[in-house]
Amino acid sequence: MRNKDRADQPTLEAIAEAALTVVDDEGPEALSFRRVAQLLGVSHATVFRRCGDFDGLVIACADRLAARMPLVGQDQDWATATEARFAAFYEVLIEHPGLVALRSGRAWWGPHLLSRLVEPQLAHSIAAGMAPEVAIRVYRRLYLLTLGAVAFVDHRDAKRVRTAARTALAALDPEDFPALTGNLNVVVDALTDHEVYHGALRQLIDASAAACPGR
């Protein structure tokens, strides 16, 4: 009977999917072992045992998303492969901004993120001629750019973001804020323009490529 009970318990993947549903539908503040357990029809102790702690639950969610990212090898040139890896990371995260909010300083050490982003990026950079200390700095810059672009606004509801920004900017005194009020439409449109991220990503990659003599 005990073996049957263990076999019937939710997998870590199922727990992560349920947790992502909570974060996406109810907000990051709603995530808890009890809420995930409710969705799965198990006890909160079962979810806790699978994850270890709340950090483990967040890491499981992040790694579940990372599993959807493509494996980009070194058969492409360094710049093309680098852009593909981080663009894929960005696309996954913009669909789940609540998870980024939950990250809050937590390191993501899940196996899928490591194997689809961190390890191949560092290995490719070193193979292209970067010194390891340069490779990790370049990785960190690209990673922080991506997280910042995702965390800045909720891209799932671009219309709401633009409406809120337009309302806030329209209330400003033009004498105190001439650049913002005088270019209101430009500022508002840029908030949800994905090309802002992709353009910055390409610029950063281009600036880093000089350290890759073997690219």
C-alpha positions in Angstrom: 0.0 0.0 0.0 2.9 2.4 0.8 4.4 1.8 -2.6 1.1 2.6 -4.3 0.8 5.7 -2.2 4.2 6.9 -3.3 3.5 6.1 -7.0 0.3 8.2 -6.8 2.1 11.2 -5.5 2.6 14.1 -7.9 5.9 14.5 -9.7 8.0 17.5 -9.3 7.1 18.5 -12.9 3.4 18.3 -12.0 4.0 20.4 -8.9 5.9 23.0 -10.9 3.0 23.2 -13.5 0.5 23.7 -10.7 2.7 26.4 -9.1 3.1 28.2 -12.4 -0.7 28.2 -12.8 -1.1 29.8 -9.4 1.6 32.5 -10.2 0.2 33.3 -13.6 -3.5 33.3 -12.7 -3.5 34.6 -9.1 -0.2 36.5 -8.8 3.1 35.6 -7.2 1.9 36.5 -3.7 -0.7 33.7 -3.9 2.0 30.9 -4.3 2.2 28.6 -1.3 2.5 24.9 -0.6 -1.1 24.8 0.5 -2.4 26.5 -2.7 -0.4 24.1 -5.0 -1.5 21.1 -2.9 -5.1 22.3 -3.3 -4.9 22.3 -7.1 -3.3 18.9 -7.1 -5.6 17.3 -4.5 -2.8 16.3 -2.1 -1.6 17.5 1.3 0.7 20.5 1.5 3.2 18.2 3.3 3.5 16.2 0.1 4.4 19.2 -1.9 6.8 20.3 0.8 8.6 17.0 0.8 9.0 17.1 -3.0 10.4 20.6 -3.0 12.3 20.8 0.3 11.5 24.5 0.8 9.9 27.5 -0.9 13.2 28.2 -2.8 13.0 24.6 -4.1 9.5 25.3 -5.4 10.5 28.4 -7.2 13.6 26.7 -8.7 11.3 23.8 -9.9 9.1 26.4 -11.6 12.0 28.1 -13.3 13.5 24.8 -14.4 10.1 23.6 -15.8 10.1 26.7 -18.0 13.8 26.2 -19.0 12.9 22.8 -20.3 10.9 24.5 -23.0 14.0 26.3 -24.3 15.8 24.9 -27.4 19.2 23.3 -27.1 21.5 25.6 -29.1 24.9 24.0 -29.9 28.2 25.3 -31.1 27.5 24.5 -34.7 26.4 28.2 -35.2 28.8 31.1 -34.8 29.1 32.5 -31.3 27.0 35.7 -31.8 24.1 33.9 -33.5 24.0 31.1 -30.9 24.2 33.6 -28.0 21.3 35.6 -29.4 19.2 32.5 -29.9 19.8 31.3 -26.3 19.0 34.5 -24.6 16.1 35.4 -26.9 14.6 32.0 -26.1 15.1 32.7 -22.3 13.4 36.1 -22.8 10.4 34.6 -24.6 9.9 32.0 -21.9 10.1 34.5 -19.1 7.8 37.2 -20.5 4.9 34.7 -20.4 5.5 34.3 -16.6 6.6 37.6 -15.1 5.3 36.6 -11.7 8.1 34.0 -11.5 10.7 36.7 -12.1 9.2 38.7 -9.3 9.4 35.6 -7.0 13.1 35.1 -7.9 14.0 38.0 -5.6 17.7 37.1 -5.3 17.2 33.4 -5.5 19.8 31.5 -7.6 18.3 29.3 -10.3 20.3 26.1 -10.3 17.9 23.8 -12.0 19.4 21.2 -14.4 17.5 22.4 -17.5 18.5 26.0 -17.1 22.1 25.0 -16.5 22.1 22.6 -19.5 20.2 24.8 -21.9 21.6 28.3 -21.1 24.4 28.5 -18.6 26.7 25.6 -19.5 26.4 25.9 -23.3 26.8 29.7 -23.2 30.0 29.5 -21.1 31.4 26.6 -23.0 30.8 28.3 -26.3 32.3 31.6 -25.1 35.5 29.8 -23.9 35.7 27.7 -27.1 35.4 30.9 -29.1 38.5 32.3 -27.3 37.2 34.1 -24.3 39.1 33.8 -21.0 36.8 32.1 -18.4 36.6 35.2 -16.3 35.5 37.2 -19.3 33.0 34.6 -20.4 31.3 34.7 -17.0 31.1 38.5 -17.0 29.6 38.5 -20.5 27.1 35.9 -19.4 26.1 37.9 -16.4 25.6 41.0 -18.4 23.4 39.2 -20.9 21.5 37.5 -18.1 20.8 40.7 -16.1 19.7 42.5 -19.3 17.2 39.8 -19.9 15.8 39.6 -16.4 15.6 43.4 -16.2 13.7 43.6 -19.5 11.2 41.0 -18.3 10.7 42.5 -14.8 10.2 46.1 -16.0 6.6 45.6 -17.3 4.1 42.8 -17.6 4.3 42.1 -21.4 1.2 39.8 -21.2 -1.1 42.9 -21.1 0.7 45.6 -23.2 -2.5 47.6 -23.6 -2.9 48.0 -19.8 0.7 48.9 -19.4 0.5 51.6 -22.0 -2.8 53.0 -20.7 -1.4 53.2 -17.1 1.8 54.9 -18.3 -0.1 57.4 -20.5 -2.3 58.3 -17.6 0.6 58.8 -15.2 2.7 60.9 -17.7 -0.3 63.0 -18.7 -0.7 64.1 -15.1 2.9 65.5 -15.0 3.5 69.3 -15.2 5.1 69.9 -18.6 7.3 72.7 -17.1 8.9 70.2 -14.7 9.0 67.3 -17.1 9.3 68.6 -20.6 11.1 65.6 -22.1 8.5 63.1 -20.8 5.4 65.1 -21.5 6.6 66.4 -24.8 7.4 62.9 -26.1 4.6 61.0 -24.3 3.7 58.7 -27.2 7.3 57.7 -27.9 7.9 57.0 -24.2 4.7 54.9 -23.9 5.3 52.9 -27.0 8.8 52.0 -26.0 7.6 50.4 -22.7 6.2 47.4 -24.5 8.4 47.3 -27.6 10.2 44.0 -27.6 12.7 45.4 -30.1 14.1 47.5 -27.2 15.3 44.3 -25.6 16.4 42.5 -28.8 18.2 45.6 -30.0 20.0 45.9 -26.6 20.8 42.2 -26.7 22.4 42.5 -30.1 24.4 45.6 -29.1 25.7 43.8 -26.0 26.6 40.7 -28.1 28.4 42.8 -30.7 30.3 44.7 -28.0 31.4 41.4 -26.4 32.3 39.6 -29.7 35.7 41.3 -29.8 36.8 39.1 -26.9 36.0 36.0 -29.1 39.0 35.7 -31.5 37.9 32.2 -32.5 34.2 33.0 -33.2 
